[in-house]
Amino acid sequence: MKIIQSTSEYDQILNENKSVFVDFYADWCGPCKMVGPLVEELAEEEKDVTFIKVNVDNTPDIAQRYGIMSIPTLLAFKNGELVGNIVGFQPKEALKQLVDKTK
């Protein structure tokens, strides 16, 4: 799973991939550390979806674009359009349902 380093890198991935799942997180965030391994498991299982992570401390402009105030925030995109989101820790089944919206 790729950690985004810049806005241009983020935009390129969103434009070049049909199905994208984004995990907005911070290194100091406890719930982010809990949801991270679940997202990584899904990334291994769902090879047709592009999974990326955005550290809100390193690239705050991307988080601001979506009005993200709480983390973890998980966003699902299909053909560049936002199709769903989850805020806070959720079980793997809920994350899987969000991933399915990208297909």
Beta strands, then each sheet from edge to edge (+ up, - down):
strand 1: 2-3
strand 2: 19-25
strand 3: 50-55
strand 4: 73-78
strand 5: 81-87
sheet 1: 1+ 3+ 2+ 4- 5+
end
